[in-house]
């Protein structure tokens, strides 16, 4: 298969590109900065397109749409989940870009969403749970999914929606929890400030996220929403403790230094049974 990936140099993209190459696919890697892209080991093995999906030419759109599948990862200025630019800028830009691909003949779109689409709901969340997003990022992603589902009534294409939960691994945002912990350990700090850590979350290594997206792409006949997650709840405190043990560090956890976020439920994780079912299609 020939697969196009927007946001190829982002956190997920930099792992997904080599994953797809390793599975025997051809990759059209799309990113804004060619110099940054050239630093990756996979650069010489892909067809690269320097393109801002917010302002893609008709020629570029045609080149992307000609691929067997398009995986849309690009979404600027994360995290900042509460900022309105997700609704006012990122949502319409992604919608018009993806609509132009479908109009140009794209047959399969895999678009990444977020567990924030579920909003403040607690417990084990399956794809059948209604989306009730509570922040701008979740609202924008939910808008995009609904808009693309409406396009299905007008155009003949297959749509998969990958609802991502919490991810970690090389290349993650330096402001994320484990990245901050790693930095504190590297600096030799004796104390790490964090919340009480009793929140239950669903974490998945980015390499496993990449494998899941590749699996979805290879089974594009199975459309709809997929939770991309471990399916296993773990407390934030336990996650941090395990990371400290892995690094054989002596840093102490200052629990309760930060309050719990009022914008996230205390305990939620994903049901990944639908995703696991794809493994039997291989």
Secondary structure, DSSP 8 states (H G I E B T S, - for coil): -EEEEETTTSTTHHHHHHHHHHTT-EEEEEES-HHHHTTSTTGGGSEEEE--GGG--HHHHHHHHTSSEEEE----S-S-TT-THIIIIIIHHHHHHHHHHHHTT--EEEEEEEGGGGTT--EEE-TTS-----SHHHHHHHHHHHHHHHHTTTS--EEEEEEE-EEESTT--TTSHHHHHHHHHHTT-SEEE------EE-EEEHHHHHHHHHHHHHTTTS-EEEEES-S--EEHHHHHHHHHHHTT---EEETTSS---TTS-SBEEE--HHHHHHGGG-
